[in-house]
Amino acid sequence: MGIIVFIIVLIVIIIIVQFASKSKKKRKQKVKLQPQPKANNINKIPTKKNSSNKTNKMKYEIDDDFFISNNIIGSCSISSNKKYIIVWNDSSGDTGGYRESGNGKIYIIDDGILIKTINTVQRPNSGKITNNGNFIIEDWLLGDKRAGIVYIYNVKGELLFNQKVEANILNSSISEDGNYTIIQTANNDEGDDGNSIFFINISKKQLLWKIKNQYGWADKYLINPNEKLIYTYQSKDFYRYDFEGNFLDTAKLEKDKEKNGSGYDLIEIAMKKIRKWDSANIPDEEFSSIENLLTRAMQKDISDYTKASAYRKLGELYLGINKKQEALNFFEKAISYNPKIGLKRLITSLKKNDNLETSNTINTSMKSKIKNTKKMEPVIVNFIYDPMQIQRQGIQLLESINILNNTKNIDTLKGRFEFIKKFYDYFIKASFNKRYLTDIQKAIDEYKTMYYDKILKDFELSLIIKPDNQKLNSYYGECLINCFMLYYDEQKKQIQTLKRQNAKERRLEKIIEIAEETLNELNSKINSADVVDKYTNKLVSIKDQVYNERYKN
């Protein structure tokens, strides 16, 4: 019996061992049959870099050349092939726009991926990027010096060329192929770069030429490398330069200016015609043309100082053909706009020797200015009056006043107001000087020549003709509320286009923040309780409305 049991146990052990051996063999065969990756298959596996690129693609929105993403907000330019975007932010964090320190930022984006950030440009503005990734950016520079730099980069953020100009930059452009750049500057009496055009070959890294702009400031430029032409657009018209800097459309420009030009353009054309003739020998047809030009100029927006000069020229023309009554009438109009134009003796002589009747035409605004000037009797001691400083800083003051009324950036507004305050007391003291009106009028004329499209309002002019700290303070209060409303209206429109709720919430929070900052500025800087109360109620109402919208849930 024991032997039988032993045999059965032995058989079971043998069966178990054989089964285990077969299972192990099968597992080994399975492993051997699994194919090994070949070398050429390894390259087809996505690399870490490619996988990373997909995750790094930015989610963003663009509204009216304004770029919005989670981490980047700013003005932008998109290449026409939609591949490249540059975004710039003229802000050093807490302070944007005009400031004394702190660089802005430039972001380069390729197919939705941020590839480079540049933070070495002081005040980046007005960028343009092309299909090959080359781009230009204007640096308006810190402080109030009239100067700027145009930087030219490639898509890697490598600097290809830069051109510094000793004048404010009016505009700039780059050709679609990324090989040429043009820069236009504003006026500047200091140095030789004012009112000039610069043309640059980017591939050669060379300034090809710089010429004085004798044919009017352009709204924009278009460079056509195939035609070797530069198109300059002024209002509805365009004119051409060749690549050597020669202006090709002089006759067309003169004709267009005579038809549609500003008051200053019409006076310039009239003066050119007058210089061709002795006033006594001007042909009747030409005389009528000159009179028509000067008369039309007076109906446009020109300064009193310029009107006086135009009326004097009309008087001289009529005196040249011995029409003394008409000449006297024009001379009296001239002196009503500028009492110091130098015609009093001639007017007296015409009345006395020719028994001519005086004209009752008086410019009431100038009469008021003269009356108010006579009231300025206090003597300012230890004060040195500098006519050139009045004219130079007068332009800066007008530029700043215009910025106060038009900016939607509260940091720019605050910075520009502080800039004005630095020298406004000088203007108050200078306004007691007898020649102040003459010098400040020259500044106004120069400003209108530089910024012919920016019409000065009467209240803005009064801040410089009769400078007064209380008026300036009240004006700043109005500008604070105007700045906020411009910003608020812009943000409301942009919020409507945003798709993500968190993006909308961030914008609403920013509006609340700016409203609080504006309220603080009103209460700390504005002296008039009536002005503060008037605008505080409006700001608080908007702030509460936005707050409720943000936190309605």
Secondary structure, DSSP 8 states (H G I E B T S, - for coil): -HHHHHHHHHHHHHHHHHHHHHHHHHHHHHHHHS----HHHHTTS--HHHHHHHHH---EEESSSEEEESS-EEEEEE-TTSSEEEEEE-B-SS-BSS-SS---EEEEEETTEEEEEE---SSEEEEEE-TTS-EEEEE--SSS-S-EEEEEE-TT--EEEEEEESS-EEEEEE-TTSSEEEEEE---SSSS-TTEEEEEETTTTEEEEEEE--S---SEEEEETTTTEEEEEETTEEEEEETTS-B--HHHHHHHHHHH--HHHHHHHHHHHHHTS-GGG--HHHHHHHHHHHHHHHTSS--HHHHHHHHHHHHHHHHHTT-HHHHHHHHHHHHHH-TTSS-HHHHHHHHHHH---------HHHHHHHHHHHT-----TT----HHHHHHHHHHHHHHHHHHHH---HHHHHHHHHHHHHHHHHHHHHTTSTTHHHHHHHHHHHHHHHTTTS---HHHHHHHHS--HHHHHHHHHHHHHHHHHHHHHHHHHHHHH---HHHHHHHHHHHHHHHHHHHHHHHHH---HHHHHHHHHHHHHHHHHHHHHHT--
